[in-house]
């Protein structure tokens, strides 16, 4: 019997694979927009106003971002929105007016301005006839406050000095997404609503814009996590914070040096990484001989800490090899960051882990509803 050449055997094998693949049952067809909206109508918690509007805006966000509207992803988005705003487009914040006035007083003190001078500036009549201080005291939502600060920067004599042209309201909308993130995202991916000149800051405070940017921040980047819990932590602490906190733990075990598990692999300032060498970078440098990497190579790798590529780097892989030899076993690749939440709106001692856990409870309840 004539034997087939290796090339012929490869062709036969490929043909068999194609034949088997062609006999497989086709997967479920992608949901239509109408089906996604219907599913959202069932998953939304009871008591939500304008359920059709919420379903429409969430489905549109998934479509524009080209994200899969699976039950897992829909429930994740709903869980964050429910935690952040109780599914209100422009949620009220208790005591917001007093918080805003206190912040202005703190800014005045940093500029060595007497408190009476700050309040004299706020006593100026605004366009609606009320003084700016009266309007600040009456503000109940971040949208109101953001718009008011914009007016004050433009019209109050001390406005520019107090705020340096920077609106101090940094988050807003139904998912409390960062305005900075939204503006950065829109600079790289066209915003689907509105034409040229649309204010991304203003859009963050709308339901459609807040959901669009919030869902992008939650789901619009690749991860290796096996639980949605870690995306929820990242939503609060920054991209890949959970992966990076686990890496910091591995560095700590490899070196014996205690580290804050905050997900920051390099030293950060107000505008991003600085030239300073932080605690995590110092600890990794202590492993440089074992890693066969110099300080410059370590720095370059750590600067990738907000990208998925970091977990494929030589630095990442070698640190885990060293750490797992030290502990005689495998280490997790994701860990909840240990970060205390700091905001004038927060009156209790809360952490990123607390936030992720609360959102995860809502997510699991939603998933149970989707399975029923």
C-alpha positions in Angstrom: 0.0 0.0 0.0 1.4 3.4 -1.0 2.0 5.7 1.9 0.9 9.3 1.7 3.5 12.0 2.0 3.5 14.2 5.1 2.1 17.0 3.0 -0.9 14.8 1.9 -1.5 13.8 5.5 -1.6 17.4 6.5 -4.2 18.1 3.8 -6.3 15.2 4.8 -6.1 16.3 8.5 -7.2 19.9 7.5 -10.1 18.5 5.5 -11.2 16.4 8.4 -11.1 19.5 10.7 -13.2 21.5 8.2 -15.7 18.6 8.0 -16.1 18.3 11.7 -16.4 22.1 12.1 -19.1 22.2 9.4 -21.1 19.5 11.4 -21.1 21.5 14.6 -24.3 23.0 15.8 -24.4 26.7 15.0 -24.1 29.0 18.0 -27.0 31.2 19.1 -27.7 34.1 16.8 -26.7 37.5 18.1 -29.5 39.3 19.9 -31.3 42.0 17.9 -31.5 45.5 19.4 -35.1 44.8 20.2 -34.2 41.6 22.1 -31.5 43.4 24.1 -34.0 46.2 25.1 -36.6 43.6 26.0 -34.0 41.7 28.2 -33.0 45.0 29.9 -36.6 45.7 30.6 -36.8 42.5 32.5 -33.4 43.0 34.3 -33.9 46.6 35.5 -34.9 46.7 39.2 -38.5 47.5 40.0 -39.4 51.1 40.5 -37.1 52.5 37.9 -38.7 55.5 36.0 -38.8 55.4 32.2 -37.7 51.8 31.9 -37.9 52.0 28.1 -35.6 55.0 28.0 -33.0 53.3 30.2 -33.2 50.1 28.1 -32.8 52.2 24.9 -29.8 54.1 26.1 -28.0 51.1 27.5 -28.5 49.0 24.3 -27.4 52.0 22.2 -24.2 52.3 24.3 -23.3 48.6 23.8 -24.0 48.9 20.1 -21.9 52.1 19.7 -19.0 50.6 21.7 -19.2 47.2 19.9 -19.5 45.3 23.1 -21.4 42.0 23.5 -24.8 42.6 25.2 -24.5 39.3 27.1 -26.5 38.9 30.3 -23.1 39.1 32.2 -22.2 42.5 30.6 -25.7 43.9 30.9 -26.0 43.0 34.5 -22.5 44.4 35.2 -23.5 47.8 33.7 -26.8 47.8 35.6 -25.1 46.9 38.9 -22.7 49.8 38.7 -25.4 52.3 37.7 -27.6 51.1 40.5 -24.8 51.4 43.1 -23.7 54.8 41.8 -27.0 56.5 41.3 -29.9 54.2 42.1 -30.5 54.4 38.3 -31.1 58.1 38.3 -29.7 60.1 35.4 -28.8 63.1 37.5 -28.7 61.9 41.1 -29.1 64.2 44.1 -26.2 64.3 46.5 -27.1 65.0 50.2 -25.5 68.2 51.5 -24.0 69.1 48.2 -24.3 72.8 48.6 -22.5 72.9 51.9 -19.8 70.6 50.5 -19.3 73.0 47.5 -19.1 76.1 49.8 -16.6 74.4 52.1 -14.5 73.4 49.1 -14.5 77.1 47.9 -13.4 78.2 51.3 -10.5 75.7 51.3 -9.4 76.9 47.9 -9.5 80.5 49.1 -7.4 79.6 52.1 -4.8 77.9 49.8 -4.6 81.2 47.8 -4.3 83.2 51.1 -7.7 84.9 50.6 -9.6 85.9 53.7 -12.9 84.1 54.1 -14.8 87.4 54.1 -13.4 88.2 50.7 -14.4 84.8 49.3 -17.9 85.2 50.6 -18.1 88.8 49.2 -17.3 87.4 45.8 -20.0 84.8 46.2 -22.5 87.5 47.2 -22.5 88.8 43.6 -25.8 88.4 41.8 -25.9 85.7 39.2 -27.9 85.9 35.9 -31.0 84.4 37.5 -31.2 87.1 40.2 -29.9 85.0 43.1 -26.4 85.4 44.5 -23.9 82.7 43.6 -23.8 81.7 47.3 -27.6 81.2 47.3 -27.4 79.1 44.2 -24.5 77.0 45.6 -26.4 76.4 48.8 -29.5 75.3 46.8 -27.6 72.9 44.4 -28.6 69.3 44.8 -27.0 67.5 41.8 -23.5 67.5 40.3 -24.9 68.7 37.0 -26.2 71.8 38.6 -23.0 72.4 40.5 -20.8 71.8 37.4 -22.8 74.4 35.4 -22.7 76.8 38.2 -18.9 76.5 38.6 -18.6 77.2 34.8 -20.5 80.4 35.3 -18.4 81.4 38.3 -15.2 80.8 36.5 -16.4 83.1 33.7 -18.1 85.8 35.6 -17.0 86.0 39.3 -13.9 88.2 39.7 -12.1 85.6 41.9 -13.4 82.7 39.9 -10.4 82.1 37.7 -8.1 82.5 40.7 -10.0 80.0 42.8 -10.5 77.4 40.1 -7.7 78.1 37.7 -10.1 77.5 34.8 -10.6 74.0 36.1 -14.2 72.9 37.0 -13.8 71.1 40.4 -16.7 68.7 39.6 -14.8 65.6 38.3 -17.5 62.9 38.1 -21.1 62.8 37.3 -24.1 61.1 35.7 -25.8 57.8 36.3 -22.5 55.8 36.5 -20.5 58.6 38.2 -17.9 58.4 35.4 -14.9 60.6 35.4 -15.1 63.7 33.1 -11.4 63.3 32.3 -11.9 59.7 31.2 -14.9 60.7 29.0 -12.9 63.5 27.3 -9.9 61.3 26.7 -12.2 58.5 25.3 -14.0 60.9 23.0 -10.6 62.2 21.7 -9.7 58.6 20.5 -13.2 57.3 19.6 -15.8 59.5 18.2 -18.7 60.2 20.5 -21.9 58.9 18.8 -24.3 61.6 20.0 -24.2 65.2 18.9 -22.0 66.8 16.3 -18.9 69.0 16.4 -18.6 71.2 19.3 -20.7 69.0 21.7 -19.5 69.5 25.3 -18.4 66.1 26.6 -18.5 67.4 30.1 -22.2 68.3 29.7 -22.9 64.9 28.1 -21.4 63.0 31.1 -24.3 64.4 33.2 -27.0 63.1 30.8 -28.4 59.6 30.9 -27.2 58.6 27.4 -23.7 60.1 27.8 -23.2 58.9 31.4 -24.1 55.4 30.4 -22.0 55.4 27.2 -18.9 56.5 29.0 -19.6 54.5 32.1 -20.0 51.3 30.1 -16.8 52.1 28.2 -14.9 52.5 31.4 -16.3 49.3 32.9 -16.2 46.9 29.9 -14.2 48.6 27.1 -10.8 47.0 27.8 -9.5 43.4 27.7 -8.9 41.6 31.0 -8.0 38.0 32.1 -10.2 38.1 35.2 -12.3 35.1 36.0 -14.8 37.1 38.0 -16.6 40.3 37.2 -15.8 41.4 40.8 -12.4 42.6 39.7 -13.8 44.8 36.9 -15.9 46.5 39.6 -12.8 47.2 41.6 -11.0 48.5 38.5 -14.0 50.8 37.8 -13.4 52.4 41.2 -9.6 52.2 41.3 -8.4 52.4 37.7 -7.7 50.1 34.8 -6.0 46.8 35.9 -5.9 47.9 39.5 -6.9 44.4 40.6 -4.3 42.7 38.5 -1.7 45.1 39.6 -2.6 44.7 43.3 -2.0 40.9 42.9 1.3 41.6 41.2 2.3 43.9 44.2 1.4 41.0 46.5 3.7 38.7 44.5 6.5 41.3 44.6 6.0 41.5 48.4 6.2 37.7 48.8 9.3 37.5 46.5 11.2 40.3 48.4 9.8 40.2 51.9 9.1 43.9 51.6 5.6 45.1 52.7 3.7 47.0 50.0 0.4 48.9 49.8 -1.8 46.8 47.5 -3.2 49.9 45.7 -2.6 48.9 42.1 -0.1 51.8 41.4 3.1 50.2 40.0 4.9 53.5 39.7 4.7 56.8 41.6 1.8 58.9 40.4 1.3 62.7 40.7 -1.7 64.8 39.8 -1.1 64.4 36.0 0.1 60.8 35.8 3.5 59.0 36.5 6.3 61.1 37.9 10.0 60.5 37.7 10.1 59.6 41.4 10.7 55.9 42.3 7.9 54.6 44.4 7.7 51.7 46.9 6.7 49.0 44.3 9.4 50.0 41.8 12.0 50.0 44.6 10.9 46.5 45.7 11.1 45.2 42.1 14.6 46.8 41.7 15.7 44.6 44.6 15.0 41.6 42.4 16.9 43.0 39.4 19.7 40.4 39.5 17.2 37.5 39.6 15.0 39.1 36.9 18.1 39.8 34.7 16.6 43.3 34.1 18.2 46.7 34.8 16.4 49.6 36.4 15.6 51.2 33.1 14.0 48.0 31.8 12.1 47.6 35.0 10.8 51.2 34.7 9.6 50.7 31.1 7.8 47.5 32.1 6.0 49.0 35.1 4.9 52.0 33.0 2.8 49.5 31.1 0.8 48.8 34.3 -2.4 50.4 32.8 -2.3 48.1 29.7 -3.1 44.5 29.2 0.4 43.9 27.7 2.0 44.2 31.1 0.9 40.7 32.1 2.7 39.3 29.1 6.0 41.1 29.9 9.2 39.3 31.0 9.1 41.3 34.3 5.6 40.2 35.2 6.2 36.5 34.4 9.5 36.3 36.1 8.3 38.0 39.3 5.6 35.4 39.6 8.1 32.6 39.0 10.2 33.9 41.9 7.3 34.6 44.2 5.7 31.2 43.6 9.0 29.4 44.3 9.1 31.4 47.6 5.6 30.4 48.7 5.8 26.9 47.2 2.6 27.3 45.3 0.5 29.3 42.8 -0.5 32.9 43.5 -3.7 34.6 42.3 -3.4 36.9 39.3 -6.2 39.3 40.6 -6.7 40.7 44.1 -9.0 43.4 45.4 -7.0 46.7 45.9 -6.8 48.0 49.4 -7.7 51.7 48.9 -9.6 54.0 51.2 -12.1 56.1 49.3 -11.6 59.8 49.8 -14.2 62.3 48.7 -16.2 65.1 50.3 -19.3 63.2 49.4 -18.3 60.2 51.5 -19.0 60.4 55.2 -18.0 56.9 56.2 -14.8 54.9 56.0 -15.2 53.0 52.7 -12.8 51.1 50.5 -12.5 49.9 46.9 -13.0 46.4 48.2 -16.3 47.5 49.8 -17.4 49.2 46.6 -16.6 46.1 44.5 -18.4 43.8 46.9 -21.6 45.9 47.0 -21.7 46.1 43.2 -21.0 42.4 43.0 -24.0 41.7 45.2 -26.2 43.7 42.8 -24.6 41.9 39.8 -25.3 38.4 41.2 -28.9 39.4 42.0 -29.3 40.5 38.4 -27.7 37.3 37.0 -30.1 35.2 39.2 -33.0 37.2 37.6 -31.7 36.5 34.1 -31.5 32.8 34.8 -35.1 32.6 36.2 
